[in-house]
Amino acid sequence: MLSDLVMAAERFRGEGALAPRSTKRRRPNWVIEVDSSGQGYLLGPYRGKESHSEITAPDRQRSGKISESNLKPYLLMDDARYALGIAERGKETEAELAHRGFIQLLEEAYESTGDRDLKLIIEYLRKPLADDVRQKVQPKDIVTFRNSRGEFPAARASILDFWSNYLAKELSAGVQATCSVCGQYGEVVRILPNEVKIMGQKCQITSFNLPAFTSFGKQQTTNSPLCYNCATDAISALNYLTQNPKHHAVIARHTGSGQSHPLRNQLAVFWLRQPQQVESGGEELDLEELLKGPLLGMERTGTPPPDLAQLEQLLRIPWTGEESATNLDTNSFHLAVLSANKGRLVVREWITVSLGALRDSLRAFLWATRIVGPRGEEARPCSIPAVVEAMESSDPNVTRGLLRTAYLGEMPPHALLEVALQRFRSVLLSGRAHNDRRYASESARIREQLATLHLLAAALKLSTTYGKEEGEKMEQLDRYATRPAYNCGRLLAVLEEIQLRAANWNINATLVDRFYGGASTAPAATLGPLVRLAETSHLPKIRRENRGYDRLKAELEEVMGRFSAAEGMPCTLTLTQQADFALGFYHQRAEFRRWRQERTQSNTGTTDNTSNS
């Protein structure tokens, strides 16, 4: 992983997206222009909309209270305590110490580079500060310097080379070793040059927390040696990935109250070894951007992320474009799932795969999760975070398994079926998941519940059909399916619809609320009496009141006819068969909702009893 991050840093830096080594792009609040005579002129302040443009300037890790043993000035751009010696109230000694360290660093840089601008800046800082500087500049304001030609020495190549060498020497462990990334023998770092931030928590990219890891008396990073360049590049690349929306996605977040669980927070970072453009419909698409689709969340209304829908369409056609065919096996996709725990970086998953293999895996995953919407909308795939959120599972292995299914083509995790099935039943029975006869009357709670059921049905379909030809048939209602469990689920949905129409939707609890558990585990004993009740009580009432008797009667007879060919209903259902039951129920109910929506749209302002179809 570290090796791939170092290569990523080389790519991003070549594209101009990553600053030179040991630097950061920063915006100053004040600029002091020093002319050839050593006279300084204060420019600014630059705040808000008038903010100064970013300047590439030396950077390093700095924390803790200023002291003789913790003095870490930035070269040429720092806050006013360091750059000008302007103190916070009661902390004059700290500011004096910080400013002395800032000037000493400038002197070292001048000795090494002979840069005339540095000499002039040092001469300026040796003089008493002008009154306007002391009055206007605050201790925490960022200050930098430029010459009278408008050039910033902080961004000069010779200055940055000095800074990189200076830090490498300061952070050195004082021992020679072979870098674990580049394989070069030389000085290795004792302290990492910077930290990474994962979902707001700072941590080190490598660390050891047990005595067993400090074998042969080696301490800190010398037991996993990194040279300064590799350590800096790996950290810079990872920080860039975590800050750029194109390259990261939150796939799990702990939102519960009470004690924090940082390990439940999971951030995915991802990138291609080389950028890849593919052509679709005459349009050039950024493949790296689209590969984020399976890692995006989903709106509670059930709307899929645009990138996911576009990626699905792209996977259905051959990838064309300049060099795209030849690069599929040489270019690679990298994905890391990270958490932070008490200052330590936790790598939950690491995936690297060629684009050719990735295309096949993603296609199989998206088609396996593709399922009709809860109101009969066009079938669509689902993203991993959306499915994980719907399942409310805190098991990180489920998330990890889904990632490996999507990006490596591995079978879905074993726990997926049981967790999704239990959650499907729980959501279904948590309240009325049906609406009255007018489609538009759905409440926000019902819409959210339907969206959750859609995601759980996608998880069940993925678990039971992944890698099988029947996966595509299971996108929507399959009227020709002969599987008894699937038809038992369909039957329960038909019986619920019959009950709802008989009651004119004026009902607090349907037979699903009372009998779903029994019907999905022991269908023969549960569904038989419900069929008799529908035939003797509910259907005659629907016929008398003209509420769609013919269509419901035909639907019931069609489903019941499937059991004759299968020698009756099964007595019990296995876990896999219970998932098939749930899919049959979900598909049939979605079909009924589609009917209602169409009728509502074609008969706006009329009631359902105007039609007997």
ZATORKOL-156501 format. One line per 5 residues: number of its first residue (from 0); their letters; for each residue x negated, y, z of C-alpha. Coordinates in Angstrom, 1 decimal. Each point is the difference from the previous one (the first is absolute). Layout:
NUM) A) X Y Z; ...
END
This chain:
0) MLSDL) 0.0 0.0 0.0; -2.8 2.5 0.9; -1.7 -0.8 -3.3; 3.1 0.7 -2.0; 0.6 3.2 2.0
5) VMAAE) -3.6 1.1 -1.0; 0.8 -0.7 -3.6; 3.3 1.9 0.3; -1.9 3.0 1.4; -2.2 0.0 -3.1
10) RFRGE) 3.1 -0.1 -2.2; 1.9 2.8 1.9; -3.1 2.2 0.2; -0.6 -0.4 -3.8; 3.6 1.1 -0.6
15) GALAP) -0.5 3.1 2.2; 2.5 -1.2 2.6; -2.6 -0.6 2.7; -2.4 2.6 1.3; -3.8 -0.7 0.0
20) RSTKR) -1.3 -2.2 2.8; 0.3 1.4 3.5; 2.1 3.0 -1.1; 3.5 1.2 0.3; 2.1 2.5 -1.9
25) RRPNW) 1.0 2.7 2.5; 1.6 3.4 0.0; -1.7 2.8 1.9; 1.9 2.6 2.0; -2.8 2.5 -0.5
30) VIEVD) -2.9 0.4 -2.4; -3.1 2.0 0.8; -1.8 1.3 -3.1; -3.7 0.5 0.7; -1.8 2.2 -2.5
35) SSGQG) -3.7 0.0 -1.0; -0.9 2.3 2.9; 1.6 -2.2 2.6; 3.0 2.2 0.5; 3.3 -1.8 0.6
40) YLLGP) 3.5 0.9 -1.0; 3.1 -1.7 1.5; 2.6 -1.2 -2.5; 3.4 -1.2 1.0; 2.0 -1.2 1.8
45) YRGKE) 1.2 -2.8 -2.2; 3.2 -1.5 1.4; 3.2 -1.5 -1.3; 0.8 1.1 -3.5; -3.2 2.1 -0.1
50) SHSEI) -2.1 -3.0 0.9; -3.4 -0.2 -1.6; -0.6 -2.8 -2.6; -1.6 -3.2 1.2; -3.8 -0.1 0.2
55) TAPDR) -2.1 -3.2 0.1; -1.9 0.2 3.3; -2.1 -2.3 2.2; 2.1 -2.2 2.4; -0.5 -2.5 2.8
60) QRSGK) 1.7 -1.6 2.9; 0.2 2.3 3.0; 2.0 -0.4 3.2; -0.4 0.6 3.7; -1.2 3.0 2.0
65) ISESN) -2.9 2.1 -1.2; -3.1 -0.8 1.9; -3.8 -0.5 -0.5; 0.6 -3.7 -0.7; 3.1 0.6 -2.2
70) LKPYL) -1.0 2.9 -2.3; 1.2 -0.8 -3.6; 0.2 3.2 -2.1; 1.2 -0.1 -3.6; -2.4 1.6 -2.4
75) LMDDA) 1.0 3.4 -1.3; 3.8 -0.4 0.6; 1.2 -0.3 3.6; 2.3 1.5 2.5; -1.0 3.4 1.4
80) RYALG) -1.4 -1.5 3.3; -2.7 -1.7 -2.0; -0.4 2.3 -3.0; 0.1 3.4 1.9; -0.1 -0.9 3.7
85) IAERG) 3.4 1.5 0.7; 1.2 -1.6 3.2; 3.3 -1.0 1.5; 0.8 1.6 3.3; -2.1 -1.5 2.8
90) KETEA) -2.0 -2.2 -2.5; -2.8 2.4 -0.9; -2.8 -2.5 0.8; 1.5 -2.6 -2.3; 0.3 2.6 -2.9
95) ELAHR) -3.6 1.1 0.6; -1.2 -3.6 -0.1; 2.0 -0.8 -3.1; -1.2 3.1 -1.9; -3.6 -0.8 0.8
100) GFIQL) 0.5 -3.5 -1.4; 1.6 1.5 -3.2; -3.1 2.3 -0.6; -2.5 -2.8 0.7; 1.8 -2.1 -2.6
105) LEEAY) -0.2 2.8 -2.5; -3.7 0.4 0.7; -0.6 -3.7 -0.6; 1.9 0.3 -3.3; -2.0 3.0 -1.0
110) ESTGD) -3.3 -1.8 0.8; 1.0 -2.9 -2.1; 1.5 1.8 -3.0; -1.6 3.4 0.0; 3.4 1.5 -1.0
115) RDLKL) -0.2 3.8 0.2; 3.7 0.4 0.8; -0.5 -2.1 3.2; -2.8 2.4 1.1; 2.2 3.0 -0.5
120) IIEYL) 2.8 -1.7 1.9; -2.3 -0.8 2.9; -1.3 3.6 0.0; 3.7 1.2 0.2; 0.8 -2.3 2.9
125) RKPLA) -3.1 1.2 2.0; 1.5 3.5 0.1; 2.8 1.1 2.4; 3.4 -0.7 -1.5; 1.9 3.0 -1.4
130) DDVRQ) 2.9 1.3 2.1; 2.6 -0.8 -2.7; -1.2 -3.7 0.0; 0.3 -0.3 3.7; 3.4 1.6 0.0
135) KVQPK) 1.6 -1.8 -2.9; -1.5 -3.5 0.0; 1.5 -2.5 2.5; -2.1 -2.9 1.5; 1.7 -2.8 -1.9
140) DIVTF) 0.1 1.8 -3.3; -2.0 -1.7 -2.8; -2.8 2.2 -1.3; -2.3 -0.5 -3.0; -2.6 2.1 -1.9
145) RNSRG) -0.7 1.0 -3.6; -2.4 2.2 -1.8; 0.7 3.2 -1.8; 0.5 -1.9 -3.3; 3.0 -1.9 1.6
150) EFPAA) -1.9 -3.3 0.3; 0.5 -2.2 3.0; -3.3 -1.7 1.1; 2.1 -2.6 1.8; 1.0 -1.5 -3.3
155) RASIL) -3.5 0.1 -1.5; -1.5 -3.4 -1.1; -3.3 0.5 1.8; 1.7 1.0 3.2; 2.3 -3.1 -0.2
160) DFWSN) -3.0 -2.3 -0.6; -1.7 1.4 3.1; 3.2 -0.5 2.0; 0.4 -3.6 -1.1; -3.7 -0.8 0.9
165) YLAKE) 0.4 1.9 3.3; 3.0 -2.1 1.0; -1.5 -3.3 -1.1; -3.0 0.7 2.2; 2.1 1.2 3.0
170) LSAGV) 2.3 -3.0 -0.2; -2.7 -2.6 -0.6; -0.4 -2.9 2.4; -3.7 0.2 -0.3; -0.3 -3.5 -1.3
175) QATCS) -0.4 -1.6 -3.4; 2.5 -2.5 -1.3; 1.8 -1.2 -3.1; 3.2 1.9 -0.7; 3.0 -2.4 0.0
180) VCGQY) 1.5 1.8 -3.0; -2.7 1.0 -2.4; -2.6 -2.5 1.1; -2.8 2.6 0.2; -2.5 -0.3 2.7
185) GEVVR) -0.6 3.3 2.0; 1.3 2.2 2.7; 3.5 -0.9 1.3; 2.4 2.3 1.9; 0.5 -0.3 3.8
190) ILPNE) 3.1 2.3 0.0; 2.5 0.1 -2.9; 0.0 3.4 -1.8; 3.7 0.5 0.3; 3.3 -1.6 1.2
195) VKIMG) 3.1 -1.0 -1.9; 3.6 1.0 0.8; 2.7 -2.7 -0.2; 3.5 1.4 0.5; -1.2 2.8 2.2
200) QKCQI) -2.4 -2.1 2.1; -3.8 0.4 -0.4; -2.1 -3.1 0.0; -3.4 -1.4 -1.2; -0.3 -1.9 -3.2
205) TSFNL) -2.1 -2.7 1.8; -0.3 -0.8 3.8; -0.8 -2.8 2.4; 1.9 -0.5 3.3; -1.4 -3.2 1.4
210) PAFTS) -3.6 -0.9 1.3; 0.0 -3.0 -2.4; -0.2 2.5 -2.9; -3.2 1.6 1.3; -2.2 -3.0 -0.6
215) FGKQQ) -3.8 0.3 0.0; 0.3 3.2 2.0; 1.3 2.0 -2.9; 2.4 2.8 0.9; 2.7 2.0 -1.7
220) TTNSP) -0.2 -0.2 -3.8; -3.4 -1.6 -0.2; 1.7 -3.4 0.4; 1.8 0.7 -3.3; -2.6 2.2 -1.6
225) LCYNC) 1.0 2.8 -2.4; -2.2 2.5 -1.7; 1.0 3.6 0.3; 1.2 0.3 -3.7; 2.2 -3.1 0.2
230) ATDAI) 1.5 0.9 3.3; 0.8 3.5 -1.2; 1.4 -1.1 -3.3; 2.2 -2.7 1.5; 1.4 2.4 2.6
235) SALNY) 0.5 2.8 -2.5; 1.9 -2.3 -2.4; 2.2 -1.4 2.7; 0.9 3.5 1.3; 0.8 1.0 -3.6
240) LTQNP) 2.3 -3.0 -0.4; 1.8 0.7 3.2; 0.6 3.7 -0.9; 1.0 -0.4 -3.6; 3.7 -0.9 -0.4
245) KHHAV) -0.9 -1.8 -3.3; -2.1 -2.5 1.9; 1.8 -0.9 3.2; 3.4 -1.0 1.4; 1.3 -0.6 3.5
250) IARHT) 1.4 -3.6 -0.1; 0.9 -0.2 3.7; 0.4 2.6 2.7; 0.8 -0.5 3.7; 3.0 2.2 0.8
255) GSGQS) 1.2 -1.5 3.2; 0.1 1.9 3.3; -2.1 -0.6 3.0; -3.5 -1.5 -0.3; -1.9 0.7 -3.2
260) HPLRN) -1.0 -3.0 -2.1; -2.6 1.3 -2.4; -0.6 -3.4 -1.5; 3.6 0.0 -1.4; -1.0 3.0 -2.1
265) QLAVF) -1.4 -1.2 -3.3; -1.4 2.2 -2.8; -0.8 -1.5 -3.4; -2.7 1.6 -2.1; -0.6 -1.1 -3.6
270) WLRQP) -1.9 0.9 -3.1; -1.3 -1.3 -3.3; -3.6 -0.5 -0.6; 0.4 2.1 -3.1; 3.0 2.1 -1.0
275) QQVES) 2.3 -1.7 -2.5; 2.5 1.5 -2.4; 2.6 -2.2 -1.7; 2.5 1.0 -2.6; 3.8 -0.5 0.3
280) GGEEL) 2.5 1.4 -2.5; -2.7 2.2 -1.6; -0.8 1.6 3.4; -3.3 -0.4 1.8; 0.5 -1.1 3.6
285) DLEEL) -2.4 0.0 3.0; 0.0 -3.6 1.1; -1.6 0.8 3.3; 3.0 2.2 0.9; 2.5 -2.6 -1.0
290) LKGPL) -1.6 -2.8 2.0; 1.1 1.8 3.1; 3.6 -0.9 -0.7; 0.2 -3.2 2.1; -1.5 1.8 3.0
295) LGMER) 2.6 2.8 0.0; 3.0 0.2 2.3; 3.6 0.2 -1.2; 2.7 2.5 0.7; 2.7 -1.2 2.3
300) TGTPP) 2.4 0.5 -2.8; -1.7 -2.9 -1.7; -1.7 2.1 -2.7; -3.2 -1.6 -1.2; -3.2 2.1 -0.2
305) PDLAQ) -0.5 1.4 -3.5; -3.5 -1.5 -0.2; 1.4 -3.5 0.8; 2.6 0.2 -2.7; -2.5 1.3 -2.6
310) LEQLL) -2.5 -2.7 1.0; 2.6 -2.7 -0.5; 0.7 1.3 -3.5; -3.7 0.1 -0.7; -0.5 -3.6 1.1
315) RIPWT) 2.6 -1.2 -2.5; -2.0 1.2 -3.1; -3.6 -0.7 -1.1; -2.5 2.6 1.3; -1.4 1.9 -2.9
320) GEESA) -2.2 3.1 -0.3; -3.7 0.7 -0.3; -2.1 -2.9 1.4; 2.9 -1.1 2.2; 0.0 -3.6 -1.3
325) TNLDT) -3.7 -0.5 0.4; -0.1 1.7 3.5; 2.6 -2.3 1.6; -2.5 -2.5 1.2; -2.9 2.2 0.6
330) NSFHL) 1.8 2.8 1.8; 1.1 -0.8 3.6; 2.6 1.1 2.5; -0.9 0.5 3.6; 2.4 0.2 3.0
335) AVLSA) -0.7 0.3 3.7; 2.6 0.0 2.8; -1.3 2.0 3.0; 1.0 0.7 3.5; -1.8 2.0 2.7
340) NKGRL) -0.2 -1.2 3.6; -1.8 2.0 2.7; -2.5 1.5 -2.3; -0.7 -3.2 -2.0; 0.9 -0.7 -3.5
345) VVREW) 2.0 -3.2 -0.5; 0.1 -1.6 -3.5; 3.3 -1.9 -0.2; -0.4 -1.1 -3.6; -2.6 0.3 -2.8
350) ITVSL) 0.9 -0.8 -3.6; -2.0 0.3 -3.1; 1.3 -1.4 -3.3; -0.5 0.4 -3.7; 2.6 2.0 -1.9
355) GALRD) 0.9 -3.0 -2.1; 0.9 -2.1 3.0; 1.6 2.9 1.7; 2.4 0.6 -2.9; 1.2 -3.6 0.2
360) SLRAF) 0.4 0.1 3.8; 1.9 3.2 0.1; 2.3 -1.1 -2.8; 0.9 -3.2 1.9; 0.5 1.9 3.3
365) LWATR) 2.2 2.8 -1.5; 2.2 -2.5 -1.9; 0.4 -2.1 3.1; 1.2 2.9 2.1; 2.2 1.4 -2.8
370) IVGPR) 3.7 -0.3 1.0; 3.3 1.6 -0.7; 0.9 3.0 2.1; 2.6 -0.5 2.8; 2.7 1.7 -2.1
375) GEEAR) -0.8 -1.9 -3.1; -2.6 2.6 -1.3; -2.7 -1.1 -2.5; -2.5 -2.4 1.6; -3.2 1.7 1.2
380) PCSIP) -3.1 -1.1 1.8; -0.9 0.9 3.6; -3.2 1.3 1.6; -1.9 -1.7 2.8; 0.4 2.8 2.7
385) AVVEA) 3.8 0.1 -0.7; 0.3 -3.7 0.4; -2.1 0.0 3.2; 2.0 2.9 1.5; 3.3 -1.8 -0.8
390) MESSD) -1.2 -3.1 1.8; -1.1 2.0 3.1; -2.8 -2.5 0.4; -3.0 0.9 2.1; -2.0 -3.0 -1.3
395) PNVTR) -2.9 1.4 -2.0; -0.4 -3.4 -1.7; 3.3 0.5 -1.9; -1.3 3.3 -1.4; -3.3 -1.5 -0.8
400) GLLRT) 1.6 -3.0 -1.7; 2.2 2.2 -2.2; -3.0 2.0 -1.1; -1.8 -3.1 -1.0; 3.0 -1.2 -1.9
405) AYLGE) 0.3 3.2 -1.9; -3.6 0.6 -0.8; -1.6 -3.4 0.1; 2.9 -2.3 -1.1; 0.0 -2.1 3.2
410) MPPHA) 3.2 -1.6 1.2; 2.2 2.2 2.3; -0.7 -0.3 3.8; 1.7 -2.9 1.7; 1.5 2.3 2.7
415) LLEVA) 1.7 2.1 -2.7; 3.0 -2.3 -0.5; 0.9 -0.4 3.7; -0.5 3.7 0.9; 2.0 1.2 -3.0
420) LQRFR) 2.8 -2.5 0.5; 0.4 0.9 3.7; 0.0 3.7 -0.8; 2.5 -0.4 -2.8; 2.4 -1.7 2.3
425) SVLLS) -0.6 2.6 2.7; 0.6 3.0 -2.3; 3.0 -1.6 -1.6; 1.7 -0.6 3.4; -1.1 3.3 1.5
430) GRAHN) 3.2 1.8 -1.2; 2.4 0.3 -2.9; -2.1 -0.2 -3.2; 3.1 0.5 -2.2; 1.8 3.1 -1.0
435) DRRYA) 3.6 0.7 -0.5; 1.6 -0.2 -3.5; -1.4 3.3 -1.1; -3.7 -0.4 -0.8; -0.8 3.5 0.9
440) SESAR) 1.0 -0.5 3.6; -3.2 -1.7 1.0; -1.5 1.5 3.2; -3.7 0.8 0.3; -0.4 -2.9 2.4
445) IREQL) 1.5 -2.4 -2.5; -2.2 1.3 -2.8; -3.1 -0.5 2.1; 1.2 -3.5 1.0; 0.5 -0.9 -3.7
450) ATLHL) -3.4 1.3 -0.9; -1.5 -2.2 2.8; 1.9 -3.1 -1.2; -1.3 0.6 -3.5; -3.6 0.0 1.2
455) LAAAL) 0.5 -3.1 2.1; 1.7 -1.8 -2.9; -3.1 0.9 -2.1; -2.2 -1.5 2.7; 2.1 -3.2 0.0
460) KLSTT) -0.1 -0.2 -3.8; -3.8 0.5 0.1; -0.4 -2.7 2.6; 2.1 -2.6 -1.8; -0.6 0.6 -3.7
465) YGKEE) -3.6 1.3 -0.2; -1.8 -1.8 -2.8; 3.2 -1.7 -1.2; 1.9 0.4 -3.2; 3.3 0.5 1.8
470) GEKME) -1.3 3.3 1.5; 1.2 2.0 -3.0; 3.5 -1.6 0.2; 0.2 0.9 3.6; -0.1 3.8 -0.7
475) QLDRY) 3.8 0.1 0.0; 3.1 -2.2 0.3; -0.6 -3.4 -1.6; 3.5 -1.4 -0.8; -1.5 -3.2 -1.4
480) ATRPA) -2.1 -0.9 3.0; 0.7 -3.5 1.3; -1.9 0.3 3.3; 2.5 -0.7 2.8; -1.6 2.5 2.5
485) YNCGR) 0.1 2.8 -2.5; 3.7 -0.6 -0.9; 0.9 -0.3 3.7; -1.4 3.6 0.4; 2.0 1.1 -3.0
490) LLAVL) 3.1 -1.6 1.5; -0.3 1.8 3.3; -0.2 3.4 -1.9; 3.1 -0.9 -2.1; 1.9 -0.9 3.2
495) EEIQL) -1.0 3.3 1.6; 1.2 1.9 -3.1; 3.3 -1.8 0.1; 0.4 0.8 3.7; -0.9 3.7 -0.5
500) RAANW) 2.6 0.4 -2.8; 2.7 -1.8 1.9; -0.6 2.4 2.9; -0.3 3.0 -2.4; -3.4 0.6 1.5
505) NINAT) 1.6 0.9 3.3; -2.0 -2.4 2.1; -2.5 0.3 2.8; -1.9 -3.3 -0.4; 0.0 -2.3 -3.0
510) LVDRF) -0.5 -3.7 0.0; -3.6 0.6 -0.9; -0.5 1.7 3.4; 1.5 -3.1 1.7; -1.1 -2.9 -2.1
515) YGGAS) -3.2 0.9 -1.9; -2.2 -1.9 2.4; 2.0 -3.2 -0.2; 0.6 0.2 -3.7; -3.8 0.5 -0.7
520) TAPAA) -1.0 -3.0 2.1; 3.0 -2.4 -0.1; 2.0 1.0 -3.1; 2.3 -3.0 -0.3; 1.4 0.3 3.5
525) TLGPL) 0.4 3.8 -0.2; 1.0 0.8 -3.5; 2.8 -2.6 -0.5; 2.4 1.6 2.5; -0.7 3.5 -1.4
530) VRLAE) 0.8 -1.2 -3.5; 3.4 -1.4 1.2; 0.7 3.3 1.9; -0.7 2.0 -3.2; 2.2 -2.2 -2.1
535) TSHLP) 3.0 -0.2 2.4; -0.1 3.6 1.4; -2.2 2.5 -1.6; 0.4 -0.7 -3.7; 3.9 -0.1 0.1
540) KIRRE) -0.1 3.4 1.6; -2.4 1.4 -2.6; 2.4 -1.4 -2.7; 3.1 1.6 1.5; -1.7 3.4 0.4
545) NRGYD) -1.7 -0.1 -3.4; -3.6 0.5 1.2; -2.0 -2.0 -2.6; 1.3 -3.5 0.6; -0.9 -1.5 -3.4
550) RLKAE) -3.6 1.0 0.1; -0.6 -1.2 3.6; 1.9 -3.3 -0.6; -2.2 -0.6 -3.0; -3.1 0.8 1.9
555) LEEVM) 0.9 -2.4 2.8; 0.8 -2.8 -2.3; -3.2 0.5 -2.0; -2.1 -0.2 3.2; 1.9 -3.0 1.4
560) GRFSA) -0.4 -1.8 -3.3; -3.8 0.0 0.5; 0.4 -2.2 3.1; 1.9 -2.6 -1.9; -2.9 -0.5 -2.2
565) AEGMP) -2.4 -0.1 3.0; 2.1 -2.4 2.0; 1.3 2.5 2.5; -1.5 2.5 2.4; -3.1 -1.0 1.9
570) CTLTL) 0.4 -0.7 3.7; -3.2 1.9 1.1; -2.5 2.3 -1.7; -3.8 0.1 0.4; -1.8 3.3 0.5
575) TQQAD) -0.7 0.3 -3.8; 3.6 -0.9 -0.7; 1.2 2.7 2.4; -2.0 2.5 -2.0; 1.7 -1.2 -3.1
580) FALGF) 3.3 0.4 1.8; -0.9 3.6 0.8; -0.9 0.7 -3.6; 3.3 -1.4 -1.3; 1.9 2.1 2.6
585) YHQRA) -2.0 3.1 -0.9; 0.4 -0.5 -3.8; 3.8 -0.6 0.2; 0.6 2.9 2.3; -2.0 2.3 -2.2
590) EFRRW) 2.2 -1.1 -3.0; 3.1 0.9 2.0; -1.4 3.4 0.8; -0.7 0.6 -3.6; 3.6 -0.9 -0.9
595) RQERT) 1.3 2.5 2.6; -2.4 2.7 -1.2; 1.1 -0.4 -3.6; 3.7 0.0 1.0; -0.5 3.1 2.1
600) QSNTG) -1.8 1.8 -2.8; 2.7 -0.9 -2.6; 3.0 0.7 2.3; -1.1 3.0 1.9; 2.7 1.1 2.4
605) TTDNT) 1.9 -3.2 -0.2; 0.2 -2.9 2.4; -1.1 -3.6 -0.5; 3.5 -1.4 -0.3; 0.5 1.5 -3.4
610) SNS) -1.7 -3.0 -1.7; 0.5 -3.7 0.3; -3.3 -0.9 -1.7
END
